[in-house]
Amino acid sequence: MWNKAYREKRDMAYPSEYVIRILKGKYPRLNLDKANFKGKKFCDMGCGDGRNVALAKECGFLPHGVEITDDIVAKIQENLKNIGITDADIRAGMNNNIPFDEAYFDYLMSWNACYYMGEETDFNNYVKEFARVLKSEGYLLLSIPKKTCFIFDSSEQDRPGYNVIRDDYFGYRNGEILRIFEDEQEIEDTFSPYFKNFIHASIHDDCFGLAYHWHLTVCQRK
Ligand SMILES: C[S@@+](CC[C@H](N)C(=O)[O-])C[C@H]1O[C@@H](n2cnc3c(N)ncnc32)[C@H](O)[C@@H]1O
């Protein structure tokens, strides 16, 4: 499904506005240590077309990314090369099998990507794997759809905490099982065995009729 989606897309899009805000902005409850991004290892899990890997590079990070197939990885490398980035380490892997050593990263981001279950049945295995590759005090940056997000329109409960998509707005996610969280507290409870210092934000945007509703979470590895 994702292979096809990316094959049909010719160009890399711009980074997500809220990834730019997190990495470059200054907010009352979030102000990452931007002066020390240089040389830190940043991993974008489920990095799509590579748009946010390019931003990480521009911020001074050592850019890394993971996508689920070799075809998508090749496409990302091509996209990045087209804009002059040749030193990003992009590998094939999954949320439950990240192809890097333990305590490897200073920052790990999963932007609109951590809740796709694929063949995995237990979201806690994703949490454990994110924790494995992050250094102690390393940052985890997440975006997760709210229950009211358009993504869950016409979805059905598969079992508590997991919904199956039936009528995807973009037409390519039907049949996929996604982790669905009740609220910020449930996100915090799920990640708190390995993570601390949770900071939450919320996007609640009626984007020309599309319910663009997301939880944004930043926390640190214990
Ligand atoms: C909505 S796209 C987001 C892509 C990118 N993060 C962005 O913001 O543009 C979701 C991505 O998650 C990836 N994905 C799906 N299942 C995954 C899994 N089990 N582990 C890691 N990534 C996965 C897909 O290949 C897809 O690129």
The ligand as a Gaussian input file, in Angstrom:
#p B3LYP/6-31G(d) Opt

LIG

0 1
 C        1.092000       9.243000       6.947000
 S        2.653000       8.661000       6.471000
 C        3.724000       9.863000       7.262000
 C        5.066000       9.983000       6.609000
 C        5.997000      11.027000       7.186000
 N        6.313000      10.758000       8.580000
 C        5.452000      12.411000       7.030000
 O        5.158000      13.066000       8.033000
 O        5.325000      12.858000       5.898000
 C        2.855000       7.216000       7.476000
 C        4.176000       6.506000       7.254000
 O        4.304000       5.436000       8.211000
 C        4.983000       4.385000       7.590000
 N        4.676000       3.158000       8.318000
 C        3.584000       2.364000       8.186000
 N        3.679000       1.302000       9.014000
 C        4.851000       1.434000       9.683000
 C        5.535000       0.648000      10.669000
 N        5.004000      -0.485000      11.153000
 N        6.736000       1.061000      11.104000
 C        7.276000       2.221000      10.636000
 N        6.685000       3.004000       9.707000
 C        5.487000       2.615000       9.246000
 C        4.442000       4.378000       6.161000
 O        5.294000       3.730000       5.251000
 C        4.277000       5.864000       5.885000
 O        5.375000       6.422000       5.213000

